[in-house]
Amino acid sequence: MAYTSTAKWFHWITVVLIAVALPTGFVIGHIKDASKMGFYTIHESAGLTLLIVATLRLWWRATHPVPLSPELPALLRFVADTVHRLLYAALIAQPLLGFFTTNAYGFPLRGETAYLGFIDLPKFMEANEGLANTLMMLHVWLGWTILLLLCAHIGGVIYHQAIRRDGTLIRMV
């Protein structure tokens, strides 16, 4: 049983956004020239778009049940479900943490780092370096956690495709 075309679109848009947000997030701290602000704009815009897509995707999934493979053992079903739930939670929490972090550092998404390069978002707090540092630590930690969850997810895809040969990958393409 295949996923709906809407579920497939949500999945692959999420993949593209993660492919933009994660690498830019990992390199921003190493950039020392004027291009750093452009990286922030790309990273933050991808992240907030990911928040929107992940929220809509979660709503879609709640209203359109996942087509489960009937022959999937209970343990594999549990692992897959756990990884998916953790990914959804992380993909919603991570952009929120990032948005709160930039505000706590005193850099709301305005002007040079506006959402999508031209949409200023409201500032909702004054700068608070202690809070910003804590939020940044959580944001970085969750970024690495997302990377690990993606490895587990991709590992599961490879397992289903190469070892079980059960057509799981084809259902999402």
Protein Blocks (a to p, Z undefined) as FASTA:
>chain_A
ZZdfklmmmmmmmmmmmmmmmmmmmmmmmpcbfklmmmmmmmmmmmmmmmmmmmmmmmmm
mmmccdddfklcfklmmmmmmmmmmmmmmmmmmmmmmmmmmmmnopacehjlgghhlacc
ddfbdcdfklmmmmmmmmmmmmmmmmmmmmmmmmmmmmmmmmnonommmmmZZ
